[in-house]
């Protein structure tokens, strides 16, 4: 009988579809549970169950989600339930107590703004979330960390629990699928014409348009780059209106017209990356392993990103890209200009970045780590059941 895995995530859960399909090829039955659009899962013929929760602070929504999740677990009856993102990582272990026998895995894909920001709200929330993580840890079989910095953080603050703790770098990049999507999309010429950027050099980011992703820092850097190279255009790809109080405002973006253009979320990222000359990822978050950074590296783009957990797992400073301090528009602008001015070095760094992804972050590599963990947990449960019935 196929082991049954239930994967629970947020509105961007569809980005894990290649991971889900790879698990199925390895002999697992998979049910996806998430708060996003079910259409991509339907197209891929993946069993999908809607699960609504609020990404932001909302006690009422959290209580509703906590009532819904045990019903989903009882209905699906998975052997393993694995969560991604902050809220599911707290809700799933608590909900699973009502359905014994399920092996629960929480996936720490970054530590979000609560652990990254110095704002009064974030500082006040930290003790609460540490307590919640400690409570959740009592009901888990394993915690998957996407980088070793986060593992050290959890260990230091007593949030690990008794389950296994392993580092698996992200959900992987489907290298073949990425290349096929890039070739199937619009040509660079067509995209440039559609976006109105003709032959100008392009600096691109793919990110949520929030303050904690460093977008205000990028805008300040863009102004500096514009003063030195007026023909350079910045393309900001990603959602803004869905980002609540953390979002940059339209007025903040408008101050940097015409050299900054926010194009909103796109479904053709592999094709979009082909028109960029430099990729900037100025996050101020403690990231897991940023998918946008991996895809930009796979596209052989020269990269400037911040010296933050997750980012420095992908980029080795001056070897396959540049790391700059967070909150530093001057340093960010300087490295962007270096890459625009030295195209030979930019090409070398981009090539090395692509090799890094293929060697360390490929989908096959990541899936092998997960299936090894699943087998260990399921075999351990089987042995435990044998002892009980002996």
N, C-alpha and C positions, 0 to 999 in steps of 0.2 A: 504494500500500500504506500502511495506517495506521501512523504512528509508534507504537511500543510503549513505554510508560512503566511502570516498576516503582517503586512507592512503599513504603518500608520504615519501619515505626514500631513503637511499643510497644503496651501493653495498651489505650490509649485511641485507637488508630488509627482506630476506627470513627467518631470525631468528624470525620474527614476525608472521610466518604462524600459529603457534598454537593460538596466540592471534586473528588472523583473523578468524580462524575456530570457535573459541569460540564466537566471535561476531555474526557469522552467526547462530550459535545455539540459540542465544538470539533474533533472528528475524531481523537482519540487513543484507542488501545487501552490499557487500564490493568489492571495486575495489582497487587493489594495483598498485602503480606507483613507479618505482624505477630505479636505474642505474645498477642494478646487473643482474645476470643470470635469465632469465624467467623460466627455466626448473623446479625448485622446485614448482613454482606457478602453472604451467601447471599440474604437477603430482597431486597437491592437488585440482585441478579443481577450481582455483581462477582466476578471471578476472584480467589480468595483462597488464599494459601499460608501455612501456619503456620510461624513462625520463633521458636524459644524462646531467650531470653536473660535474664540476671538483671540487673535495674536496679541492684542494689547491687554492692559489690566482691566479685567471685567469679572468681578466675583460672581455675578448672577449667571453670565454665560459659562463660566467655569463649572458652576454647580450643575447646569443643564447638561454640559458635556460629560461630567462625571456620572450622571444618571444614564446617559445614552450609551456610553462605552461598554459597561458590563453586559447590556443587552446584545450589542454587536458581538462581543466575545462569546456569549452563550449561543448565539445564532450560528456563527461561523465555526466555532470549536477548532481553532488552529492548534497545531502542536507547538508552534513558536509564534510569538507576537513581538514584533520589533518596531520601536517608535523612533521618529526623527523629529527634531525641533523641540524648543523649550516646553511648550504646553503639553504636547503628547508625551514627552519624557516624564512629566510629573503625573499626568492623568492615568496613563496606562498601568503603571505598577499599582496604583491605588485601586483602579477598577478591576484588575486581574485577581485581587483577593477574593472576589465573589465567584471566580471560576477557577478552582484549583486544578493543577496538572498542566497548565500552560507555562512554557518556558518563556520568560519575559526578558527582552533585550532592549535597553535604551541606548540610543546613538547620540553622542554629544558632538553635534556638527557645529561647533562654535559656542561661545559663551554670551552672545548677544549684548545689547547695550547695558544691561544691568551690571555686567562685570567689566564692561569696556569704558563706560561713561563715568565722569566724576560729578554728574548732576545731582542735586539733592534727592530727586526721585530715585535715581539708581542706587545711591548710597543707602537710602532708607530701605529699599527693597532687598538688598543683599542678604541681611540676616534672615529674612523671611524665606527667601529662596534656598538658602543653605539648609534651613530646617526641613523644608519640603523635599529637597533632594535626599536628605538623610532618611526621611520617612519612606520615600520611594525606594531607596536602596535596599530596604528590608525585604522587598518582594521581587527582586530581579535575580535572574540567573547569570547575567553578564552585562557589562557596560562596554560599548565600542566607542573609542575615542578616535577622532580623525587626525589628531596630532599629539605629540608627547607633552607639549606644554599644558594642554588641558588635563591630561592624565595626572601630571604633577600637581596641578591646581586642586583637583578633586582629592588627591591623596593628602595634600597639605591641610585641607579644610575638613577632613573626615567625612567625605561624601561618597566614598567608594562602596561601602557595604561589603557583604561576604562573597558576592558573585565574582566571576572572572572579570578581569580588566585587560582589554587588548586594544592595540592601536592598529586601525585599518584606515589607510589614507583616502577617505572619500568614498563616493559611490562609483568611481571609475568613469573613464571616458571611452565610449564606443568609437574606436578609431576609424574603423571601416564605415560605420554609419555616419560619422561626422564628415568624412571625405565625400561620401555619396550625397549627403545633404548639401554640401558646399557646391558640388558640381551640378546638382539638380536645380538650384536656385537661379535667380536672376544674375546676369553677368555683371562684373564690376562696372562696366560702362553704363548699363541700364540702371543700376542702383545709384550711381553718382548723378545721373540725369534726373532720376526720380526725386532724389534728396536735394538737388540743387547745389551740388558741390563741385561739379565739373572736374577740373584737374588739380584743385588745391590739395596740399598735404593734409591728411586727416589724423587727428588724435582721437581715439575712441575709448569710451568706457562702457561696460555693460554692468548695470548695478541697479538696485533700488535707489530712487532719488531721495535719499534721506541724509540728514546731517551726519549721522554716525557712520555712514559709508564714505564720508569725506568729500561730499559733492561741493560744499562751500569752499573747501580747500582747493578743489580742482578748478572752480570758477575763478578764484584769485590767481591761481597759476596760469589759467588761460589768459587772463588780462596781461600778465607779464610776458607770456609767449607772444601774444598779439602785438605788444609794443615792439618786440624784436623782429618778429616775422608776421607782418599783417596779413599774409595770404593763408596762414594756417587756420583750419577749421576744426572745431571740437564737436564731436557727435556723442551725445549722451543717450544711451539706449537702456530703457527700463521703465518700470512703473513709477508714477508719482502720486496720482490721485488716490490710490489705495493705501497710501502709507501713513495716513492719519496725522497726528500732531508732530511726528518726526520728519515729515516731508519738507523738502525745500519748497519755497513758494514760487509761484509763477513769476511774481515780480522780481525775485532774486535771479531767476533765469533770464528774464527780459533785459536786465541791466547789461548783459553781456552779448546782446545781439549786435551785429550779425555773425560774429565769429564763434558763437556757441549755439548749437541747435539741439534741442531735446526732442527726440523722435518717438518717445513712449516705448512700450513693450513691443517686441518683434518676435516672430516665430521663425525667422530665417537668419539666426545668428551666425551659423557657419558661412553663409554667403556674405553677410554684412562684414565679417572680420576680414574678408579678402580686399576690401577697399581701404582698410586702415593702413597707415604708415607706422604708427606707434600706438600701443595699448597702455592706458593709464588706469591703475586700480588703487585709488587713494584711501581705502577703507581705514577707519579708526576703530573698527570692531575687532574683537578676538574671533577670527574666522575659524571654521573647521578646515576644510580644503576647498577654497572657492572654485566652483565650477567654471565661472567666467574666466578666471585666471588660467585654469587648465586648458580651456578651449582656445584662448588667445595664444597660449604657448604652442598648442598643437598646430595652430595656423601659422606658426613660425614668425609671429609678430615680436618685435623688440618690446620689452615690457618694463615699465616703471611702476612699482608698487610700494606699499609701506612695510616697514620692518615690524610686522605683527605676526602673532601665531597663525599658522595656516599659510600665510603668504610666503613666509621664509621657508616653509616646507617645500614649496614649488620653485622659488627663485633663490638662487645662490648669488649674492651680490657680486657684480662685475664678471660673473662666469656665464650665466644665462639670462641676465637681466640686471636691473638696478633696484636696490632697496633704499628708501628714503625714510626719515622720521615721519610719523604721523603728525598732522596739524602743521605741516611745513610747506606752504605754497612756494616759497623761494627755492627750496631744494627740489621740489617736484618739477617746477618750471625749468630749472637748470638741467636736470637729466632728460627731460623731454627735448629741450633744445639740442643737447648733446647727440641724441639719437637721430634727430632730424638733420643735423649737420654732418654727422659721420655715418653715412649709409653703409659703408663697408663693415664697420663695427656692429651696426644695428643688425645686419644680415647674419653675422657670426653669432651674436647673442640669440637671435630668433631661432636659428638652426639648433643650437644647443638646448634651448627651451623645449623645442619639439621632441628632441631625443629624450629629454628627461621625462616627459609625459609617457612616451612609448615604453620606457624602461620601468617606470615606477607606478604609474597611475592608470594603466590600461584597464578596461573593463574586465578582461579575463583574469588579470592579476588580482583585482579587488574581489571578484566573485569567488575565486579560489579561497581567499582568506575567509570569506563569510561562510561558505559551505563547510569549511574545516571546523569553524566554530559551531555551526548548526549540528554537525555530526557528533561533535564532542558532547554537546548538551543533550541531544536525543539519546545517545548511547548511555550517558550517565543516568538519565531518567529511567531507561529500560533496566539498567542494572539495579537501580533503587527499587523499582517495582518487583523485580525478581526476589530481592532480599525480603520485601514485605510479605510476599506470598510463599516464601520458603518455609 
